[in-house]
Amino acid sequence: MKTLSKVRWILALALAAIASAGAMTANASTTMWKYTSTPCSGSYCPGWAQWEAPDSEVGPVAVSDTGFVYMMNLSGPGFTTQVWRSSPTTPAWTLLGASTDLVEIDARGGVYQLHESGEVDMLNNSGGWKKIDKRSDVWTLAAGAGATEVYELVSNGQIWRYTGTAWQEIDDNPLGAEIVAGNNVVFQLHTDGSIWQYTGTPCVNSVCYGWEMLDNNAQSVEIAADSYNNLYQLHANGEIWKYTGTPCNGGICGGWQRLDDNPAAVYITAGGGKLYQMHANREIFEYTGVPCNGNSCTGWQLLDDNPATGMVQAGGDYLYQSHYY
């Protein structure tokens, strides 16, 4: 189990870093930074305050809607993974726990951690962890805006919703590849590129009709959502699109507005009604609200251009990044 946990840890680091030219190693020295709302002026990018990491091996990061940042940190013997929290006002880190098999942390309205065993824990008001599930082969979590709103994607394609007291099956499709949550809503991306929204009807005896198709484009490789239920997708060719609220009808999926068309785009993250992207050269951009006009896509503002950037994560009105050296 420890070997498998280590492998998944390294994979999580690689995914978080959006590995491109100049690959990162799992034991790289790390610093964390918070965006202070000052964009770049030319190549001068002063809008970041250092939010020190407690150790040198920082993994996945989650940001709540209130700006608290949660970080997984590999430290000590036996690949022990620590979970730390810092407020958005003062870069002071509090240790929330440690385990040898943690693989994921997610936050929005609530804060959750996933273990290699499939155990899911929820952070309570006293700073401790409450076990709320243990299901084999849980692949990933998606935290919603509600205090106890969280979803699980299982490796066989099942999706489960936490009701606050129990778990409810809402899908059972082996094509499920990614889930993201907003405010009392969850979206999923299938391996064929199609995007779906849950309509509120749970499964009955593994028969699941509670999903509406929003898009069906094989180019789609990633989706992101915020607590205002804004939904975005990134295409393999670097195009970025925003959902406008019109689902597919008879195979026609016209409910998307193009925001960018840059092949350098490799990652998107959303929070507080804001959308950010990272390029392969680690530049970070914020969307300014101007969609593409034909092939002209000018609605992006440069926030940073540091090649050490490895991970960017938004939550609420806040944006954090980690540097790897």
Buried (B, 14 or more C-beta within 10 A) or exposed (E): EEEEBBEBBBEBBBEBBBBBEEEBEBEBBBBBBBBEEEBBEEEEBEBBEEBEBBBBBBBBBBBBBBBBBBBBBBBEEEBBBBBBBBBBEEBEBEEBBBBBBBBBBBBBBBBBBBBBBBBBBBBEEEEEBEEBBEBEEBBBBBBBBBEBBBBBBBEEBBBBBBEEEEBEBBBBBEBBBBBBBBBBBBBBBBEEBBBBBBEEEBBEEEEBEBBEBBBBBEBBBBBBBBBBBBBBBBBBEBBBBBBEEEBBEEEEBEBBEBBBBBEBBBBBBBBBEBBBBBBBBBBBBBBEEEBBEEEEBEBBEBBBBBEBBBBBBBBBBBBBBBBBE
